[in-house]
Amino acid sequence: MKDNNNKLTFWERYLTNEIGIEFKACLYFFAVLFFYCVYRMIGGVFDASILHMAEMIFTCYFIGYIQLLVFGNFDEADKLGVLECVGMAVCTLAYTAVSWFGGWFEENITATLLFAAYIVLAYFCVFFIYKSKRRIDDKKLNEELRLFQTEHKK
């Protein structure tokens, strides 16, 4: 599906972005749901609201699009600059606002603030994971290039 000059087609770019958003929505949904479940269990409740979970996954998708379209996938950036930090702050505020108005933590201000801190921590963790993954991929590609060059010199 590439044209003659090896540029990605519109469809390939679109599909790559959608797969990235899907992956991140699942990743952040798991993180949000984990915090929510721990909060519920600490309060002695051992079930979760389906409505809350639906709000969580839709929020994760929506924020995934904001991350991509407005903030250039800040959690996949090479370094944390002003735009990336603003992106983290805006998206954290969005998660926090939805959690508050959705009643995920029953208007418990302490739990909501801990949730906001947890989201920031999750963003930093994902940033460092992506950065490490790129470094590892670079090493693998360089090794494969060395092997390829060695084989083709013979």
Salt bridges, closest charged atoms under 4 A:
ASP47 OD1 - ARG40 NH2 3.47
ASP75 OD1 - LYS24 NZ 2.70
GLU76 OE2 - LYS24 NZ 2.93
ASP78 OD1 - ARG134 NE 3.24
GLU106 OE2 - ARG40 NH1 3.65
ASP137 OD1 - LYS133 NZ 2.88
GLU143 OE1 - ARG146 NH2 3.10
